[in-house]
Amino acid sequence: MTKIRTVFMGSPDFAVPTLRALAADGRYDLLGVVTQPDRPAGRGNKLTPPPVKTAADELGIAAIQPERLRQPEAMAQLKAWAPDLIVVAAFGQILRPEVLDMPKYGCINVHASLLPRWRGAAPIQAAILAGDVETGITIMQMDPGIDTGPMLSQRGIPILPDDTGGSLFGKLSALGGELLLETLPPFIAGELHPQPQPAEGATYAPMLKKEDGLLDFTRPAVELERRVRAMSPWPGAFMAWQGETLKIHKAHVAEGKAKAAEQVIVDGCPAIGTADSILVFDELQPPGKKPMPGKDFLSGGRVWSVG
């Protein structure tokens, strides 16, 4: 059997299970990987390779890291690889028509939502923020738009009440690799044909910013609880406290009434009034300290009062 000449494009942890799944499947000849450049990370701002680059090195697969895919050196390498198929998972760059049209089987994307809901860069967090009860993976053929191409397959999973951005990220990253390997063979054989996305129901999830973690206590408590979960682990939920930043790792909604942003105590834990009820902080992190249970936060003699 002739192996399918394949190039993989991806960058974060989400993409690694898909890369490993392709590498382990004997039907695909992984010619190379395209990923983002090393970026400063950690307290020391040390240049750190993206997780996909690390995985490619472990697998012995050549990798390039262009700042922009349109750079002549990157395009020359892509043409030299002459792929039959390009697989993309959270790459972080827009593919130009020249790239989309290069492989015989096109560019196939592993996207972490049930398209057309939550196109864009942060679909996992957006689904939690919106209170969706389900999300999933869509395998799609890419076109020049942002996650607008025709779909090959979908598989949904429930969003559990305690799911965070991080826990859902892990579930969907594993599912993405599995569904891709199920989808590619019938697609390549011509037995599975791309279907246009529904015209209705499209929503967009923009890239997250640090300030998206700020809790606005004029909002309903259920929205804030979802924001705490959605923003975990990054950028993390937070509020201003005594002139500094207090990080909120876990919270739940409690019945009761307090003014918006009024600091109260519920069952021995710090809590705060919202637009409609009370948000209780189960785990939080004061400046310069490690995360701690809410009761430990109060037992440390910290002031928690109105204002």
C-alpha positions, 0 to 999 in steps of 0.5 A, spaced: 500 500 500 502 506 498 502 511 504 499 518 503 504 523 503 502 527 509 504 534 512 502 536 519 501 543 522 499 545 529 502 548 535 499 547 542 498 541 547 491 540 543 495 538 537 500 533 540 495 527 540 493 528 533 500 528 531 502 522 535 496 518 532 498 520 525 505 518 526 503 511 529 498 509 523 502 506 518 498 509 512 501 515 513 508 518 511 509 524 515 514 528 511 514 534 516 511 538 521 510 546 521 509 549 527 510 556 531 517 559 532 519 558 540 516 563 544 518 566 551 515 562 557 515 562 564 518 566 569 525 567 566 522 568 559 526 563 556 525 561 549 521 555 549 518 550 543 511 549 542 509 542 544 508 540 537 515 541 536 517 537 542 513 532 540 516 532 533 523 531 535 521 525 540 518 522 533 524 524 529 520 528 524 523 534 521 520 541 523 520 548 521 518 554 525 516 560 520 514 566 523 509 566 517 507 560 513 508 565 506 515 566 507 519 564 501 523 559 505 517 555 508 513 555 502 519 552 498 520 547 504 512 545 503 513 544 495 519 540 496 515 535 501 510 535 495 504 532 500 498 529 498 495 531 505 496 536 510 492 535 517 491 542 521 490 542 528 490 549 532 496 551 528 495 559 529 496 561 522 491 562 516 493 558 510 493 562 504 489 559 497 496 557 495 497 552 501 490 550 501 490 548 493 497 544 494 495 537 496 491 532 492 486 531 498 486 538 501 487 541 508 484 537 513 482 541 520 481 538 527 477 543 530 474 543 537 467 544 536 461 542 533 461 547 527 458 551 525 457 553 533 464 556 535 468 558 529 475 561 531 480 561 536 477 559 543 471 554 542 472 550 548 472 556 553 466 559 549 462 553 549 463 553 557 462 560 558 455 560 554 453 554 558 453 549 552 451 542 554 455 539 549 461 540 545 465 536 540 470 535 534 469 537 527 473 534 522 473 539 516 476 540 509 479 547 510 477 553 505 479 561 505 475 562 511 475 561 518 473 555 520 467 555 514 469 549 510 465 543 509 465 538 514 467 530 514 465 528 520 463 530 527 463 527 534 460 530 540 461 529 548 457 532 554 460 538 558 460 536 565 458 541 571 465 541 573 468 541 566 474 546 566 477 549 560 483 545 561 479 538 562 475 539 556 481 541 552 484 534 554 478 530 552 477 534 546 485 533 544 484 525 545 478 525 541 480 529 535 486 524 534 481 518 534 476 521 529 481 524 524 484 517 523 476 514 523 475 519 518 481 519 513 480 512 510 473 513 507 475 520 505 481 518 501 477 512 498 472 517 495 467 514 500 466 520 504 464 527 501 465 533 505 458 536 507 457 544 507 456 547 514 449 549 516 447 556 514 444 557 521 447 557 528 454 560 526 457 563 532 465 566 533 470 565 539 475 570 539 482 569 541 482 569 549 486 575 552 488 576 559 483 581 561 477 575 559 479 572 566 476 579 570 470 577 574 464 582 573 460 582 579 454 586 576 453 579 572 449 573 574 453 568 579 452 562 574 455 566 569 461 568 573 462 560 575 462 558 568 467 564 567 472 561 573 471 554 569 472 556 562 478 560 564 482 555 568 488 554 567 489 560 562 488 566 563 485 564 570 479 568 573 481 574 578 478 580 581 481 586 585 483 585 592 486 590 597 489 593 591 492 587 588 490 581 584 486 575 587 486 569 583 479 565 583 480 557 581 474 554 584 467 557 585 460 555 586 453 559 586 449 559 593 442 562 594 442 569 598 442 576 596 448 581 597 450 587 593 454 586 587 461 586 589 459 586 597 464 581 600 461 576 605 462 569 608 458 563 606 459 556 610 466 559 612 468 561 605 469 568 602 464 569 598 461 575 594 455 578 591 453 578 584 447 581 580 442 576 582 445 571 588 452 569 591 458 566 588 462 562 593 470 561 592 472 554 594 479 555 592 483 561 591 490 564 590 492 571 594 498 574 591 505 571 592 502 565 595 500 558 593 492 556 591 488 554 597 481 552 600 477 558 601 476 556 609 484 556 609 484 563 606 480 566 611 483 562 617 490 566 615 487 572 618 486 576 612 480 581 612 474 579 608 469 585 608 465 590 604 469 595 600 
